[in-house]
Amino acid sequence: MNSSLNLSPYKQQVSAMFDCRTNYDKGNFHPKLAHQLVEYAQLCEGQNVLDVATGTGLVAIEAAQIVGSPGKVVGVDISSGMLELAQQKINALRLKNIDLQLGDIETIQLPENYFDTILCCAALIYMENIPTALHQCYRFLKPSGTIVLNGFSQTAFVTTQVLIKVVGKYGIELLSPNEPTGTEQKSYELLKNAGFVEIEIKTEQFGEYISLSQAKRWTWEDILQFPLYSPLLQLSDSQLLQLKDDYFSELEARVRDGKIWNDITTFWICGRKKISRFSMSSSTNKLPYSTKL
């Protein structure tokens, strides 16, 4: 539990979950997503960038290498464990243009009209109030600044789809964690409702055939610790044991020729802050001291 921030019980769960994810950088999935997000952002030297839910710094570090010493990257996250891993990498690379801050994007205080670009990789679904988080991002962007983030289809990830199917037999209805960005239209509406214009959505398939052992890497313990699946804890111990058996049996039933199709339909979501007389007059080019660790 994170005692340094005033977090809701849900956010405390999210923070604790990520504090324990020491293997986040292993494999190529998260690094690939981060790299592609930075590519879509088309960053330039000298820009100021905010990386929301920076985690282990995958996006922030690549962004910092692009904007160079004239630019600045601020990485914000509610997980102190993730930030510690990010800082270790930053120190090893001797990067001087990244500031990490333990903070909640929904409540954090940063200067308005400051950042050229705001990035958020695979983290929108973990936010308790997505509209509030996006309105915050809108405030922090410069006029004509851009936000670039990604989300997943409501059909993404076979383990999620299997769990949603089997848990229905126990009188619990689970929505996909990806429901907020579940379709192109939903992704578009999220940014539109926050005030963004020139919104573009690009769909890309990252799915692949995986082995049963790969599917089982998301363990039952992982499922029970996932904050968005807390309704499962309403079940008795015996029901949870039966649900566990049903879950793995359904996974095994999906094996074809030794493989399972794992859909990862990904939406790349870009928007721009519109220019207004007020936002131009209130812009600033200095970060407050409090943003430094």
KATA-V122721 format. One record per pair of residues at least 6 apart in sequence whose C-alpha atoms are under 6 Angstrom apart, sorted by sequence separation. I is the first residue (numbers start at 1). J is the second residue. D is the distance in whole Angstrom. If there is no record, write none. Layout:
# KATA-V122721
I:J:D
I:J:D
This chain:
# KATA-V122721
181:187:5
51:60:6
64:73:6
164:174:6
1:12:6
1:16:5
47:67:6
45:66:6
46:67:5
54:75:5
45:67:4
54:76:6
154:176:6
44:67:6
45:68:6
48:71:5
50:73:6
53:76:6
54:77:6
46:70:4
47:71:5
48:72:5
49:73:5
50:74:5
51:75:5
52:76:5
53:77:4
74:98:6
76:100:6
78:102:6
154:178:5
34:59:5
46:71:4
48:73:6
50:75:6
72:97:5
73:98:5
74:99:5
75:100:5
76:101:5
77:102:5
78:103:5
154:179:5
56:82:5
74:100:6
76:102:6
77:103:5
78:104:6
106:132:6
114:140:6
115:141:5
116:142:6
152:178:6
55:82:5
56:83:6
76:103:6
106:133:5
112:139:5
113:140:5
114:141:6
115:142:5
105:133:6
112:140:4
113:141:5
114:142:5
117:145:6
119:147:6
121:149:6
122:150:6
154:182:4
56:85:5
57:86:5
113:142:4
116:145:5
117:146:5
118:147:5
119:148:5
120:149:5
121:150:6
122:151:6
153:182:4
56:86:4
117:147:6
119:149:6
151:181:6
153:183:6
211:259:5
210:259:5
209:259:6
210:260:5
209:260:5
209:261:4
208:261:6
209:262:6
208:262:6
207:262:5
207:263:4
207:264:4
206:264:5
135:194:5
205:264:6
19:79:6
134:194:6
205:265:5
204:265:6
19:81:4
204:266:5
15:78:6
19:82:6
203:266:6
15:79:5
203:267:5
202:267:6
49:115:6
202:268:5
48:115:5
51:118:6
201:268:6
48:116:5
49:117:5
50:118:5
51:119:5
52:120:5
201:269:5
47:116:6
49:118:6
51:120:6
200:269:6
200:270:5
199:270:6
199:271:4
198:271:6
197:271:6
198:272:6
196:271:5
197:272:5
196:272:5
196:273:5
158:262:5
157:262:6
157:263:5
156:263:5
157:264:6
156:264:5
156:265:6
153:265:5
152:265:6
152:266:5
151:266:6
152:267:6
151:267:5
150:267:5
150:268:5
150:269:6
149:269:5
148:269:6
148:270:5
147:270:6
147:271:5
146:271:6
146:272:4
145:272:6
144:272:6
145:273:5
144:273:5
143:273:6
144:274:5
143:274:6
144:275:6
143:275:5
113:283:5
114:284:6
114:285:6
101:293:6
99:292:6
100:293:6
